[in-house]
Amino acid sequence: MLAPLHLLLLLLTVRLHDVRDRDRDDRGASVVEWVIITALLVGLAVLVAGVITQLVTSQSQKIQVD
């Protein structure tokens, strides 16, 4: 379940390093922007994972085993 989050963080980290290396003069603004974007995406991923978990759990409880 955490694999998509790890992949997302890895991709964003690589992208952050690319941006940081490209523009050393504007590094401060870029880092702040990427931190905000990363935090929003991680929050969204956690929210989606929670909703999916809740849906799967509720549906699995409806299954009757005889």
WOTA-V227449 format. One record per residue. N is the residue number from 1. RES is the residue in three letters. PSI is psi in whole degrees, 0 to 359 (999 if undefined). D_FIRST is the distance of its C-alpha to the first C-alpha in Angstrom with 2 decimals. Layout:
n = [N & N]
res = [RES & RES]
psi = [PSI & PSI]
d_first = [D_FIRST & D_FIRST]
This chain:
n = [1 & 2 & 3 & 4 & 5 & 6 & 7 & 8 & 9 & 10 & 11 & 12 & 13 & 14 & 15 & 16 & 17 & 18 & 19 & 20 & 21 & 22 & 23 & 24 & 25 & 26 & 27 & 28 & 29 & 30 & 31 & 32 & 33 & 34 & 35 & 36 & 37 & 38 & 39 & 40 & 41 & 42 & 43 & 44 & 45 & 46 & 47 & 48 & 49 & 50 & 51 & 52 & 53 & 54 & 55 & 56 & 57 & 58 & 59 & 60 & 61 & 62 & 63 & 64 & 65 & 66]
res = [MET & LEU & ALA & PRO & LEU & HIS & LEU & LEU & LEU & LEU & LEU & LEU & THR & VAL & ARG & LEU & HIS & ASP & VAL & ARG & ASP & ARG & ASP & ARG & ASP & ASP & ARG & GLY & ALA & SER & VAL & VAL & GLU & TRP & VAL & ILE & ILE & THR & ALA & LEU & LEU & VAL & GLY & LEU & ALA & VAL & LEU & VAL & ALA & GLY & VAL & ILE & THR & GLN & LEU & VAL & THR & SER & GLN & SER & GLN & LYS & ILE & GLN & VAL & ASP]
psi = [327 & 351 & 315 & 324 & 318 & 318 & 317 & 314 & 322 & 314 & 318 & 325 & 316 & 316 & 320 & 318 & 322 & 315 & 318 & 318 & 331 & 314 & 91 & 330 & 324 & 28 & 319 & 312 & 320 & 318 & 316 & 316 & 317 & 326 & 317 & 314 & 316 & 315 & 318 & 317 & 320 & 317 & 318 & 318 & 320 & 319 & 313 & 317 & 321 & 317 & 315 & 316 & 316 & 317 & 316 & 318 & 315 & 322 & 324 & 332 & 341 & 346 & 127 & 128 & 124 & 999]
d_first = [0.00 & 3.79 & 5.53 & 6.89 & 8.02 & 9.57 & 11.16 & 12.45 & 13.92 & 15.41 & 17.02 & 18.37 & 19.71 & 21.49 & 22.88 & 24.03 & 25.88 & 27.50 & 28.73 & 29.91 & 31.86 & 33.39 & 35.00 & 36.00 & 38.38 & 35.93 & 33.15 & 32.96 & 32.39 & 29.79 & 27.71 & 27.90 & 26.94 & 23.90 & 22.77 & 23.15 & 21.37 & 18.42 & 18.30 & 18.51 & 15.75 & 13.32 & 14.64 & 14.24 & 10.58 & 10.09 & 12.57 & 11.11 & 7.72 & 10.31 & 12.52 & 10.36 & 9.50 & 13.23 & 14.42 & 12.81 & 14.12 & 17.46 & 17.91 & 17.19 & 19.82 & 22.30 & 22.33 & 25.55 & 26.06 & 29.76]
